Amino acid sequence: MELVQSYLLDCPWCGAQTEVTADFSAGNQTFVQDCVVCCSPILVRATCSPLSGEMTELVAVREND
């Protein structure tokens, strides 16, 4: 399994699909990425399995929520 993976998420602001890249070598992470369409900040929470390192949950919410 590759530790750096790309995923498509729906922007919580405008609904457009936005590609995010998560690096699971550091385990769970939270980061902000701007939507490529509306430029609004998206807060991304990525959770991975501690045993396999595979992504178990990927959540995108408005940064200010």
Residue frames as qw, qx, qy, qz and C-alpha x, y, z in Angstrom:
[[0.000, 0.887, 0.462, 0.000, 0.00, 0.00, 0.00],
 [0.373, 0.458, -0.032, 0.806, 1.22, 3.47, -0.85],
 [0.303, -0.470, -0.525, 0.642, 1.35, 5.88, 2.07],
 [0.115, 0.372, -0.043, -0.920, 0.52, 8.91, -0.10],
 [0.223, 0.412, 0.854, 0.225, -2.88, 8.60, -1.75],
 [0.164, 0.010, -0.153, -0.975, -5.26, 10.92, -3.62],
 [0.111, 0.470, 0.856, -0.183, -9.01, 11.01, -3.06],
 [0.088, -0.391, -0.376, -0.835, -11.94, 12.93, -4.52],
 [0.083, -0.442, -0.689, 0.568, -14.14, 14.80, -2.07],
 [0.047, 0.762, 0.488, 0.423, -17.17, 17.01, -2.56],
 [0.168, 0.248, -0.245, 0.922, -16.51, 20.59, -1.48],
 [0.144, -0.543, -0.749, 0.352, -18.80, 21.42, 1.48],
 [0.037, 0.488, 0.076, -0.869, -19.13, 24.98, 0.15],
 [0.417, 0.438, -0.296, -0.740, -19.98, 24.59, -3.55],
 [0.880, 0.129, 0.373, -0.265, -20.34, 20.82, -4.06],
 [0.610, 0.663, -0.418, -0.115, -17.61, 20.54, -6.72],
 [0.968, -0.143, -0.043, 0.202, -15.33, 17.52, -6.61],
 [0.022, 0.893, -0.432, 0.128, -11.91, 18.41, -5.26],
 [0.876, 0.133, -0.409, 0.217, -8.87, 16.14, -5.17],
 [0.409, -0.815, 0.359, -0.200, -7.01, 15.89, -1.87],
 [0.707, 0.328, -0.590, 0.213, -3.78, 14.05, -1.17],
 [0.675, -0.669, 0.189, -0.246, -3.21, 12.44, 2.21],
 [0.446, 0.493, -0.707, 0.244, 0.11, 11.12, 3.53],
 [0.836, -0.458, -0.127, -0.274, -0.58, 8.30, 5.99],
 [0.677, 0.235, -0.519, 0.465, 3.06, 7.79, 6.96],
 [0.016, 0.298, -0.461, 0.835, 2.34, 10.11, 9.91],
 [0.015, -0.347, -0.881, 0.321, -0.94, 8.41, 10.86],
 [0.070, 0.800, 0.595, -0.022, -4.18, 10.34, 11.33],
 [0.306, -0.070, 0.074, 0.946, -4.16, 13.93, 10.18],
 [0.156, 0.847, 0.470, -0.194, -6.19, 17.09, 9.83],
 [0.359, -0.166, 0.283, 0.873, -5.36, 19.70, 7.23],
 [0.339, 0.738, 0.267, -0.519, -6.89, 22.57, 5.28],
 [0.376, 0.041, 0.639, 0.669, -7.05, 22.62, 1.50],
 [0.312, 0.436, 0.029, -0.844, -8.71, 25.23, -0.70],
 [0.680, 0.467, 0.557, -0.096, -11.38, 24.15, -3.18],
 [0.399, -0.067, 0.519, 0.753, -10.11, 24.40, -6.76],
 [0.098, 0.612, 0.627, 0.472, -13.45, 25.83, -7.93],
 [0.230, -0.889, -0.299, -0.261, -14.64, 28.29, -5.25],
 [0.386, 0.503, -0.431, 0.642, -11.32, 28.74, -3.37],
 [0.600, -0.641, 0.102, -0.467, -13.03, 28.26, 0.01],
 [0.014, 0.481, -0.832, 0.275, -11.06, 26.50, 2.78],
 [0.871, -0.151, -0.356, -0.303, -11.96, 22.85, 3.34],
 [0.373, -0.556, 0.679, -0.301, -11.02, 21.18, 6.62],
 [0.804, 0.175, -0.534, -0.197, -10.09, 17.56, 5.85],
 [0.560, -0.492, 0.601, -0.286, -9.89, 14.90, 8.57],
 [0.726, 0.321, -0.585, -0.164, -8.17, 11.71, 7.47],
 [0.673, -0.450, 0.516, -0.279, -8.18, 8.64, 9.72],
 [0.612, 0.388, -0.672, -0.153, -6.19, 5.49, 9.03],
 [0.939, -0.295, -0.158, -0.076, -6.00, 2.04, 10.54],
 [0.303, -0.810, 0.502, -0.020, -3.02, 1.79, 12.89],
 [0.772, -0.174, 0.600, 0.116, -2.31, -1.77, 11.80],
 [0.698, 0.401, 0.491, 0.332, -2.59, -1.58, 8.02],
 [0.219, -0.359, 0.165, 0.892, -2.12, 2.15, 7.42],
 [0.084, 0.415, 0.705, 0.568, -5.16, 2.10, 5.13],
 [0.209, -0.150, 0.058, -0.964, -7.56, 5.04, 5.13],
 [0.056, -0.365, -0.913, 0.172, -10.67, 4.27, 7.17],
 [0.056, 0.840, 0.508, -0.182, -12.41, 7.65, 7.12],
 [0.317, 0.076, 0.198, 0.925, -12.08, 10.86, 5.13],
 [0.018, -0.797, -0.570, 0.196, -14.28, 13.81, 6.12],
 [0.272, 0.244, 0.164, 0.916, -14.50, 17.24, 4.49],
 [0.150, -0.795, -0.550, 0.206, -16.21, 20.10, 6.35],
 [0.160, 0.892, 0.044, 0.420, -16.27, 23.87, 6.16],
 [0.508, 0.244, -0.481, 0.671, -13.23, 25.22, 7.96],
 [0.142, -0.332, 0.300, -0.883, -15.28, 27.53, 10.19],
 [0.748, -0.333, -0.327, -0.472, -17.88, 24.91, 11.24]]
